[in-house]
Amino acid sequence: MTPLLLKTLLTLAAMLGFYLLSSLLRRITRRIGAQRQLSRGRVFKMSVIINVLCMVLSLVALGAIWGLNGDGVMVFATSLVALLGVALFASWSMLSNTTAAVILFFTAPYKVGDRIRFLDGDNTVTGQVRHMGLIFVTLEDSDGHLYTLPNNLLLQKTVIRLRGDTLPTDRKHCQ
């Protein structure tokens, strides 16, 4: 078997493997979303993240199969990492909120439509979850005011999921 044919077969196998991996992970994500009754929009966002990660992995694998020149790749990779480092340092908050969105998706402590109380000292907010995105969660209080809370804060602070219209018996957090 010629080296070109071998590389072509390995390329096809790698592409098929990453396609099957992506399909399997998306199917698992849809199943988790259906079991936890999550909105289609949240499931779609997680599917996009899975597709991007699988695409990056497949490009790295294809580069290894076709034997990219290490010197040229290293110069490109270090330039790219430096650029991404500056960009990610400048937008670390966006990255932490996106990571928190993935964690909130798979743990699903609450979903759109649930009433929650976000405890943050004097900034305590009680409302109904209206939107759960990749960066923030939107709550609507009983007066119709909308509150936008970053996803990473929802992992760092205490959040109480309320049942019905009653408030928790802890008077410290009731106003």
Buried (B, 14 or more C-beta within 10 A) or exposed (E): EEEEEEBEEBBEEBEEBBEEBBEEBBEEBBEBBEEBEBBEEBBEBBBEBBBEBBEEBBEEBBEEBEEBEEEEEEEEEEEEEEEEEEEEEEEEEBEBBBBBBBBBBEEBEBBBEBBBBBBEEEEBBBBBBBBBBBBBBBBBEEEEEEBEBBBBBBBEBEBBEBEEEEBBEEEEBEE
